[in-house]
């Protein structure tokens, strides 16, 4: 079964993040997805400051 990719953004700023299973990436300034495992704690800590968005919204940013 293929893992679903989910997209997120911070409430402030323009950083877009996507997660597929354990793989976490952020959208770089050039529009290319880059490894962002340093943000993994956001998903594990439960601090809840990420907002889930649609894939369409992520592509538009």
Contact map, one row per residue, 1 for C-alpha under 8 A:
1110000000000000000000000000000000000000000000000000000000000
1111000000000000000000000000000000000000000000000000000000000
1111100000000000000110000000000000000000000000000000000000000
0111110000000000000110000000000000000000000000000000000000000
0011111000000000011110000000000000000000000000000000000000000
0001111100000000011100000000000000000000000000000001111000000
0000111110000001111000000000000000000000000000000001111001000
0000011111000001110000000000000000000000000000000111100001000
0000001111100111100000000000000000000000000000000111100000000
0000000111111111000000000000000000000000000000001110000000000
0000000011111000000000000000000000000000000000001110000000000
0000000001111100000000000000000000000000000000000000000000000
0000000001111110000000000000000000000000000000000000000000000
0000000011011111000000000000000000000000000000000000000000001
0000000011001111100000000110000000000000000000000000000000000
0000001111000111110000000110000000000000000000000000000001001
0000001110000011111000011110000000000000000000000000000000000
0000111100000001111100011100000000000000000000000000000000000
0000111000000000111111111000000000000000000000000000000000000
0011110000000000011111110000000000000000000000000000000000000
0011100000000000001111110000000000000000000000000000000000000
0000000000000000001111110000000000000000000000000000000000000
0000000000000000001111111000000000101000000000000000000000000
0000000000000000111111111100000000111011000000000000000000000
0000000000000000111000111110000011111000000000000000000000000
0000000000000011110000011111000011110000000000000000000000000
0000000000000011100000001111111111000000000000000000000000000
0000000000000000000000000111111111000000000000000000000000000
0000000000000000000000000011111100000000000000000000000000000
0000000000000000000000000011111100000000000000000000000000000
0000000000000000000000000011111110000000000000000000000000000
0000000000000000000000000011111111000000000000000000000000000
0000000000000000000000001111001111100000000000000000000000000
0000000000000000000000001111000111110000000000000000000000000
0000000000000000000000111100000011111000000000000000000000000
0000000000000000000000011100000001111111000000000000000000000
0000000000000000000000111000000000111111000000000000000000000
0000000000000000000000000000000000011111100000000000000000000
0000000000000000000000010000000000011111111000000000000000000
0000000000000000000000010000000000011111111100000000000000000
0000000000000000000000000000000000000111111110000000000000000
0000000000000000000000000000000000000011111111111100000000000
0000000000000000000000000000000000000011111111100000000000000
0000000000000000000000000000000000000001111111000000000000000
0000000000000000000000000000000000000000111111100000000000000
0000000000000000000000000000000000000000011111110000000000000
0000000000000000000000000000000000000000011011111000000000000
0000000000000000000000000000000000000000010001111110000000000
0000000001100000000000000000000000000000010000111110000000000
0000000111100000000000000000000000000000010000011111000000000
0000000111100000000000000000000000000000000000011111100000000
0000011110000000000000000000000000000000000000000111110000000
0000011110000000000000000000000000000000000000000011111011000
0000011000000000000000000000000000000000000000000001111111000
0000011000000000000000000000000000000000000000000000111111100
0000000000000000000000000000000000000000000000000000011111110
0000000000000000000000000000000000000000000000000000111111111
0000001100000001000000000000000000000000000000000000111111111
0000000000000000000000000000000000000000000000000000001111111
0000000000000000000000000000000000000000000000000000000111111
0000000000000101000000000000000000000000000000000000000011111
